[in-house]
Amino acid sequence: MAAAAAALRSGVNSKLCLFAHLVIFAWYVFTLNVNCSITSSGQHPGVRTYGGRWKYLTFINLVMQTVFFGLCVVTDLVHTALPRKSSNPSLLVTLQDFFFTVLAFPVGTFVFTSFWSIYSYDRELVFPKVLDDIIPTWLNHAMHTVILPLLLVQMCLQHHKHPSRSRGILALALFASLYLAWVLWVRHASGIWVYPIMAHLSPAGLVVFLSVASLSMAPLYLLGEKLNRVIWGSTGNQKKKKK
């Protein structure tokens, strides 16, 4: 039973899976360290304002991805040192599945799609050219591009059981609502908008923009479900999504 569960859980050798997780985790730790070093230097104009780097979803996502892949490493190590004799998932696996399906994948994908969509239209609305002298090109791609391929690698490495659709989307909506409240609070407390594009919108346009941004999280959650089924096939765990 345990062997069957392991086969469903991972499509690769457990040691190779651990190696991949260690490499990705090290990459995120390095990227996060470089990002913090740059922002701590005071060169980044946004870091000197209210909320610091924590008002940016890109930075929050970077921390989130680092924590998630750190959790993957811990889970791999624990399961290697203490092999389970039951096919029931451990608490660590359950936490890893929830973290990936509800937060890491949809939020990471949102950061990728929203950033490059706005950047391709007018980069000054999301990443002003002045930042090129502060944030190296490779770091920009590490924060906004590489995240998606690494999430897809993780999706292929291990099968992740989604919670019920209503529970998953509700949890993601809670995260989106908290971040939106944080953005509005920053505006209220400091008089600045977190992202340049917000300063160019009328009140009605701002409502539409924030609404579309928040509501787009749900389709990304459903995209994660779909990709999971395409890669791993339909299982009994994926049939209770509409309740």
PyMOL commands that set and color helices and strands:
alter all, ss='L'
color gray80, all
select helices_A, chain A and resi 2-9+14-40+45-48+52-55+57-81+91-125+129-133+137-144+147-157+165-190+196-199+203-215+217-232+236-238
alter helices_A, ss='H'
color red, helices_A
deselect
rebuild
show_as cartoon
